[in-house]
Amino acid sequence: MFDFTIRQLEVFLKVEETGSFRKAAETLGVSEAAVSDHVRALESQLGGELFARRRGAAASLRECAREFHSDVKAFVEKGRRISNGFRRCSGQQTTIRMHVGEHLLQDYLRPALPEFLANNREIHFDFVPFKSRPAVLSALATGEIDGAVISVANAEEFPNSTLISIIGSGLYANAGLAIQARVNGLASLPFLGASYDTGTPQTDEQGLSALGIEAPVISRRYPYHDVGVKLAIQGFGAVLMMDSIVEVFDEKLELEKIASGKPFQRRYIIHDNVPTAHRDAVQKFLEKTLK
């Protein structure tokens, strides 16, 4: 009936979402070779390559595959709604697709998931990664995901969301750079900047500007929060981050908060299409775990 299998489409979407065959394999709980085999089989059945493959680079869709990708997302989302509709009326398990930032997911939700899932056996989570804030908001608007938890500067950045908690942020540096800042001022420091697109100002030049630091010297950019903290500890630059991130990764308390940044709000949305009882359970879980 089709020139593909549902599993092939699932793997294809995961590779595009994560930008990596390796990360897709980790998310799906299979080997990287299995992911590659599924994608190659799909390409063979369709008669063309879906991804531009370059060693050391992220897996990116070929231009001719973009319409196919859009159609596949719509197809899979329709199938998911059909399945969940039946599960709702039959009392079976409901899959809730959510985006949660890596820091909140790994350091807060993941440790609490075993207990929650054991007590709510009818609920299954599928945590969906996105490369940018606009992508998250678009996925919520189109119904591609059922909910999201993100940290924002204000409620206007995440319309119709519910506040969970407020967390501080600050400019952090090791002892040597902290002394330099006190003697010569914050602007004299080298700085670290994030290399990923979060759509928020705490990780780039805009956030530093809010502290009165114009035209900062960005000595290094980092792809992950823990890498940024470790580079700051080693003295490569001061880093502007949420307090909760530094608390997790600066285990030996080697960084000093040399300036306070603007507070951030942890906020969430759970769509109304999630069954009421399940939505209530997830809301309570998020509010308890991320408060």
Secondary structure, DSSP 4 states (H G I P E B T S, - for coil): --SS-HHHHHHHHHHHHHT-HHHHHHHHTS-HHHHHHHHHHHHHHHTS--EE--TTS--EE-GGGHHHHHHHHHHHHHHHHHHHHHHHHHT--EEEEEEE-HHHIIIIIHHHHHHHHHH-TTEEEEE---SSHHHHHHHHHHTSSSEEEEEESSGGGSTT-EEEEEE-EEEEE-HHHHHHHHHH-GGGSEEEEE-S--SSGGGSHHHHHTTT--S-EEEEEESSHHHHHHHHHTTS-BEEEEHHHHHHH-TT---EEEEE---EEEEEEE-TTS-HHHHHHHHHHHHHH--
